[in-house]
Amino acid sequence: MDIEAFGTGRRVVALTFDGGASDSAVQDILGTLADEGVPATFFVTGQFARTYPDQVRSIAAAGHPVGNHSDTHPPSRWPRTRRSARS
């Protein structure tokens, strides 16, 4: 289920992580989230999921949603100017 917005009477933060390059921090992040009782959503590339399937299963087993973050996360095609980088 995709959730883009939801009504709430209080301030909330959505914590997300992008996984694409390495799995080196996954277990540390999962441990910290568990210790603090904090939910998060992980967006992984298809390449990450194929390379580190056990890590993706660990993320899901810990109760965190896993979303798709493209297959290989190619470089952005939109022009990045100094002005847009600061916005």
Order of alpha helices (4+ residues) and beta strands (2+ residues): beta-alpha-beta-alpha-alpha-beta-alpha
